[in-house]
Amino acid sequence: MIDYMSLALTYGGFTVLDKVYLENKLAQLSDDDKLTFITPPPSVINAYFAELYQKESPEAATNYFFKMSQELKLYQENPSFLEEKPFVRLNLSGKSYGFAYESDEEIALVFSEQDEPVSSAILFELAQIFPHYKIYLQDGLIKMAKMAFSTEELENLTPESALLSHVTKISEDVIKVSSFNQEECLELVATFQGKKYFHYHQREFVVYIVQPNNDRTP
């Protein structure tokens, strides 16, 4: 059985002084309405997310929102700025975006307020904002998720012309391109076919390329 009182005190901004009020209000509501009642407004969620991001870490902020999404059933398969459920707002290249989790697998959907084209620059910008996630496209949608790629270097494929980049084969079907220069990184990535996962690590732009015929989510 869901402990709505505990959820309200943990996520809803209520305190122990509100217990009697909560008991009376919750007793009158259906289960769905109870969750709606104790879910904080988007402004509160976004303010606390930003505070955690700045004072602790990007991962602390996403952990907070993901856990809340699990407990308060905030998952969304088609999130939009109609805001039927709360989401976290983002500013990417001066444009309004948001993200919400789609499932308990901690996969997030990133969406724009307007119909914006998806560029590699946007994907790298997201990777810099959330360096603990890999950013990728699936069916035209921007997604973020935690993924583990091998750190082993099987073969060095770096061309002699690369000045600030490193290209390595890290498994039979995965190529890793890393660079201190975004443009050079994208030029090297363009020479390979496969599904691309964008990442940012220790000031380097990174793209993992899962080769054709073995395309999978790691």
DRENZA-702711 format. One record per residue (C-alpha): residue in one letter; x, y, z; residue number from 1. Coordinates in Angstrom, 2 decimals. Layout:
DRENZA-702711
a|X|Y|Z|NUM
...
This chain:
DRENZA-702711
m|0.00|0.00|0.00|1
i|1.27|3.46|-0.89|2
d|2.08|5.63|2.11|3
y|0.74|8.94|0.83|4
m|1.48|10.71|4.09|5
s|5.16|9.77|3.88|6
l|5.32|10.84|0.22|7
a|3.71|14.18|1.07|8
l|6.23|14.85|3.83|9
t|9.17|13.73|1.68|10
y|8.35|15.38|-1.65|11
g|5.32|17.62|-1.27|12
g|6.80|20.38|0.85|13
f|4.55|19.52|3.79|14
t|5.82|19.24|7.38|15
v|4.74|17.27|10.44|16
l|2.63|20.28|11.43|17
d|0.47|19.56|8.37|18
k|-0.35|15.95|9.31|19
v|-3.89|16.52|10.53|20
y|-4.68|18.68|7.51|21
l|-3.17|16.06|5.19|22
e|-5.09|13.21|6.79|23
n|-8.37|15.05|6.33|24
k|-7.66|16.05|2.74|25
l|-6.24|12.70|1.61|26
a|-9.19|10.80|3.09|27
q|-11.46|12.55|0.59|28
l|-9.43|11.77|-2.52|29
s|-8.93|8.86|-4.93|30
d|-5.46|7.37|-5.27|31
d|-4.73|9.36|-8.45|32
d|-6.00|12.56|-6.90|33
k|-3.89|11.96|-3.81|34
l|-0.75|11.85|-5.93|35
t|-1.81|15.00|-7.75|36
f|-2.49|16.77|-4.47|37
i|0.89|15.99|-2.91|38
t|2.94|16.63|-6.08|39
p|4.74|19.98|-5.77|40
p|4.08|22.59|-8.49|41
p|6.59|22.75|-11.35|42
s|8.09|25.99|-9.99|43
v|9.03|24.27|-6.72|44
i|10.45|21.20|-8.46|45
n|12.53|23.34|-10.80|46
a|13.81|25.57|-8.00|47
y|14.93|22.62|-5.88|48
f|16.44|20.88|-8.92|49
a|18.48|24.01|-9.69|50
e|19.58|24.31|-6.07|51
l|20.81|20.71|-5.98|52
y|22.53|21.14|-9.34|53
q|24.43|24.22|-8.17|54
k|25.21|23.23|-4.58|55
e|25.80|19.49|-5.00|56
s|26.06|18.08|-8.52|57
p|24.14|17.41|-11.75|58
e|23.74|13.79|-10.64|59
a|22.28|14.82|-7.28|60
a|19.73|16.95|-9.12|61
t|18.67|14.21|-11.54|62
n|18.58|11.65|-8.71|63
y|16.10|13.88|-6.90|64
f|13.85|14.28|-9.93|65
f|14.09|10.62|-10.94|66
k|13.22|9.40|-7.44|67
m|10.29|11.81|-7.32|68
s|9.15|10.61|-10.75|69
q|9.20|7.03|-9.46|70
e|7.35|7.74|-6.23|71
l|4.76|10.20|-7.58|72
k|4.27|8.49|-10.96|73
l|5.47|11.44|-13.01|74
y|6.66|9.31|-15.95|75
q|5.70|10.70|-19.35|76
e|5.91|9.06|-22.75|77
n|4.91|12.23|-24.62|78
p|5.87|15.21|-22.46|79
s|5.15|18.71|-23.72|80
f|4.91|22.30|-22.56|81
l|1.19|21.76|-22.01|82
e|2.58|20.48|-18.71|83
e|0.04|17.84|-17.81|84
k|2.69|16.65|-15.38|85
p|5.71|18.60|-14.04|86
f|9.01|18.49|-15.89|87
v|12.43|20.11|-15.51|88
r|12.98|23.14|-17.73|89
l|16.22|23.67|-19.65|90
n|17.69|26.49|-21.69|91
l|19.63|25.15|-24.66|92
s|21.23|27.64|-27.02|93
g|18.74|30.27|-25.88|94
k|15.70|28.06|-26.60|95
s|13.20|26.54|-24.15|96
y|13.48|22.80|-23.58|97
g|12.45|20.41|-20.86|98
f|13.01|16.84|-19.78|99
a|11.00|14.16|-18.05|100
y|11.61|10.49|-17.31|101
e|9.73|7.97|-19.38|102
s|10.24|4.86|-17.23|103
d|11.88|3.38|-14.16|104
e|14.93|2.56|-16.33|105
e|16.05|6.19|-15.79|106
i|15.66|7.09|-19.44|107
a|14.75|10.74|-19.91|108
l|13.07|12.43|-22.87|109
v|14.27|15.91|-23.81|110
f|11.78|18.02|-25.77|111
s|11.55|21.58|-27.07|112
e|8.79|24.12|-26.62|113
q|8.87|24.87|-30.34|114
d|9.61|22.52|-33.21|115
e|13.39|22.86|-33.18|116
p|15.82|20.91|-35.41|117
v|18.12|18.59|-33.46|118
s|21.78|19.42|-33.98|119
s|24.98|17.84|-32.71|120
a|25.65|21.12|-30.90|121
i|22.45|20.67|-28.86|122
l|23.39|17.09|-28.01|123
f|26.86|18.17|-26.87|124
e|25.35|21.03|-24.86|125
l|23.16|18.52|-23.02|126
a|26.18|16.29|-22.47|127
q|27.98|19.19|-20.80|128
i|24.97|19.96|-18.57|129
f|24.56|16.30|-17.58|130
p|28.02|14.69|-17.81|131
h|26.82|11.55|-15.99|132
y|24.45|10.74|-18.85|133
k|24.94|9.68|-22.46|134
i|22.82|11.66|-24.94|135
y|21.40|10.03|-28.04|136
l|18.64|10.10|-30.63|137
q|16.01|7.40|-30.89|138
d|13.22|7.65|-33.47|139
g|13.95|11.35|-33.77|140
l|13.63|11.97|-30.04|141
i|16.44|13.19|-27.77|142
k|17.04|10.84|-24.88|143
m|19.40|10.71|-21.90|144
a|20.40|7.65|-19.90|145
k|23.16|6.19|-17.78|146
m|25.24|3.84|-19.90|147
a|28.48|2.02|-19.30|148
f|30.93|1.67|-22.17|149
s|34.21|-0.20|-21.95|150
t|37.29|1.77|-20.94|151
e|39.62|-0.71|-22.62|152
e|41.44|0.36|-25.77|153
l|41.63|-2.47|-28.29|154
e|43.01|-0.49|-31.20|155
n|44.18|3.07|-31.83|156
l|42.47|4.45|-34.95|157
t|43.51|8.09|-34.59|158
p|44.42|9.61|-37.99|159
e|47.66|11.55|-38.22|160
s|45.73|14.69|-39.17|161
a|43.94|14.78|-35.81|162
l|45.47|17.46|-33.60|163
l|43.26|17.43|-30.51|164
s|41.45|14.13|-30.86|165
h|41.76|10.44|-30.13|166
v|39.93|7.63|-31.92|167
t|39.92|4.15|-30.44|168
k|38.17|0.85|-30.88|169
i|36.94|-0.14|-27.40|170
s|35.03|-3.29|-28.33|171
e|34.23|-5.30|-31.41|172
d|31.33|-3.02|-32.26|173
v|32.05|0.30|-30.51|174
i|34.31|3.16|-31.61|175
k|35.13|6.00|-29.21|176
v|35.99|9.46|-30.52|177
s|37.18|12.02|-27.97|178
s|38.46|15.53|-28.56|179
f|39.12|18.87|-26.92|180
n|37.67|20.47|-30.05|181
q|34.00|19.94|-30.86|182
e|34.31|20.58|-34.59|183
e|37.24|18.19|-35.00|184
c|35.37|15.59|-32.99|185
l|32.33|15.81|-35.28|186
e|34.51|15.64|-38.39|187
l|36.01|12.37|-37.16|188
v|32.62|11.00|-36.10|189
a|31.28|11.63|-39.60|190
t|33.72|9.05|-40.99|191
f|31.96|6.25|-39.08|192
q|28.49|4.77|-39.42|193
g|26.42|3.69|-36.47|194
k|24.28|4.90|-33.59|195
k|25.93|7.75|-31.73|196
y|25.97|8.46|-27.99|197
f|27.21|11.91|-26.98|198
h|29.13|12.45|-23.74|199
y|31.35|15.01|-22.03|200
h|34.19|13.98|-19.75|201
q|37.11|15.90|-18.29|202
r|36.70|18.78|-20.74|203
e|36.61|16.45|-23.73|204
f|33.76|15.99|-26.21|205
v|33.14|12.26|-26.56|206
v|31.04|10.23|-28.99|207
y|30.56|6.48|-28.77|208
i|29.57|4.92|-32.07|209
v|27.86|1.54|-32.05|210
q|28.63|-0.03|-35.40|211
p|25.91|-1.21|-37.84|212
n|24.47|-4.70|-37.52|213
n|25.40|-4.75|-33.84|214
d|23.40|-1.66|-32.85|215
r|22.31|-1.93|-29.26|216
t|21.89|0.13|-26.12|217
p|24.78|-0.74|-23.79|218
